[in-house]
Amino acid sequence: MSSAPTAIRARLTGDDSERLAVIREQEQKNAAKVLGVSEVVFLGHPDGWLTDSPDSAASWCGSFANTARAGDHPLTLPANTWGTTITASRAGLHGCGFSLLPRHLFYPEHKAEGLTPFKVGEMYLTGAEEPNKYVEITETFDLKMKAIACHISQVGHTGDWESWVKARRAQAEAMSKERGMPLSEAFHRIEIRR
């Protein structure tokens, strides 16, 4: 793994207007810079238009699979959320790990491009009801909060930022006590046999 990972930002761009898409992409780039991420890849599908239709799903699954193969990093997806983000997460799961059928049947264009079948080694689902993996974030918590602060269009409504950060710290502390860690973050980890 490289020391400066690539982030695949699955957040859909284009919310209600092109202006918001531009704002959110810049916010993501700013957050990536705070974290030392070398590259952010935007998949470029407009927000609100992702459906479970075969054409849409194939496009998204293919985008995830094709982009994720660039690095050997775990894929992190939201588990419990709303709207088109659920469909995007499902596309990430299928595109990068869960398809039981041969990959070339789903993405014939990849075979035509000379790309071989690919699966990520593991996936981390955030917000899962039954987490099974806890990652200590004591040393990175403040950096994480600085990166989140870059997403003004999404967290600017919090009002008192310091109180919001204290509440996040208290949540992480409460979850971590029984695990013997000062601060941790919970995931549902899925290991994928390649």
N, C-alpha and C positions, 0 to 999 in steps of 0.2 A: 504494500500500500504506500502511496505517496504521502508526504508529510502535510501537504495542503490539498485536502480532498476536493473533488468536484461535487457541487450540489445540483441535483436534478430537481428543479422546483416544479412540482406538479400542480401548484395553484393555477387555476384557470385564469387566463388573462382576458380582459375586455369587459369586466363586470357590467355596469349599465352604460358605460361610454368608453370610447377609446382613450379619453383623458385619464380616467381612473386606471385603465390598464397600464398606461405610461407611468403614472404615479407609483403603482404597486411594483412594477418591474424595477424602477429606480430604488424604491425602498428595499427590495430584496437584494439588489446589488450593494447598497450601503451596508445592509446587515452582513452580507457575505464578506465585505471588506473588514468589518469589525472582527469577524471570526477567522480571518486569514484564509478564506476559501478562494482557491485560484480561479474557478470558473463556475458560472451559473448557467444552466441550460434551460431555456424557456421553451416549452413544447408548442406554444403559440395557438392553441385551440381556444376559441372564444368562450367566455363564461356563459353559462346558462343554456348552451346548445349541445352539451354532451348528454347523450341518451344511451339507453341499453340496446339500441337497434344494432343489428349485425354490422352495418357499415361503420357506424360511429365507434362501436366497441373494437372492431378490427383496426381502425385508424389509431385509436388510443393505445391499445395493447401493443401494436407495432411500434408506436412512438416510444413507449416505455422500454420495451425490449431492446430496441435499436440504440437508445441513448444510454441505458444502464450498462451495456456491455463495454462502454468506454473505460470503466474503472472496476476494481474488485473490492467494492465497498458494500456494506449492508444497505438495503433499501428501507427507508423509513416512510411509512404511510399513516394517515389518520385512520383509526378504526371506527370510531363512533362520531359521526358528524352529520351534516345535512346536505340536501340538494345534490348538485352535480358533483360535489366533492366525494360523495359516496361512490358514484359511478367511476370517478377518476381513480379512487383507491382500488376498486374492484378491477379496473383495467390494469393497474400496476401489479396486483396480485397475479392475475392471469398472464399478463405479458412477460413477467419476470420469474415465474416460478411454478404455478399450479396447473398448467395445462398437461394433461396426461397423454394427449395425442402428439404425434410428431410435429415439431415446430413449423416445418415447411408447409404443412397443410393450412396453418393459420396465416403465415406471412410469406406467401410465394414470392413477393417482391424482394424479400431478404435473400432468398436462395438465388434469385436472378442477379442480385448485387454481389454474390459470392460470400455472404455472411453465413457463418455456421450457427447451429442451434446454440442458445445461451440461456442459462438460468443463474440468478444470483444465488449466493451460498446461504444467505439468511435475510430475513425481513423482520423489522421491528415495527409493530403497530402501536401508535400512541393512542391514549384515551381508551384502551381496551378495558372491558369489564372484568376480565380475569388476567391481570398481568402475571408473567412468570419470569421476568427479567428486570432487575433493578440496577441502574448504573449510577455510581457515585458521581455527583456533580458539585461537590464542595468547592473544588478549586476553580470551576468554570461557571459557577452560578452568576457572579457579577457580570462576566463577559456575556453570558446568555441574555441577561436582562438588558445590557447595552444593545445587543443585536435586536432584541424584541422591540426596544424603543425606536428603532429605525422604521418600524412599520406604523407610522403615525396614522395613516388612513384606517388602520384596523384596531389600534390600541389607544388612539388619541382621545377616545371617549371615557377613558378611565378616570379623568379628572385629576385627582391627587396621585401622581405617579409613585411617589415614595411609599404611600400606603398600599398601593397595588403591589409593589415589589415586596414589601413586608408580608403581605398576605400570601404571595407565592412562596416566599421563604418558609413561612409557617407551615404551609401545606407540605413542602418538601421535607421539612424537619419531622412533622408528624408521621409521614409515610416511612421515614427512614429509621425511626427509633427502634422498632422491633427487628430491624435488619443490621443494627450495629454500625450504621453509617450516619454521619452528620446531616448530609443532604443527598437525596437520590431522586431519580426520575424513573417512572414505571413504564414498562413496555410489555407487549405480548410478543415474544421472540418466536419466530418460525424458522427452523433450520430446514434447508432444502437439499436433499441428496441430488448430486449432479450426476 
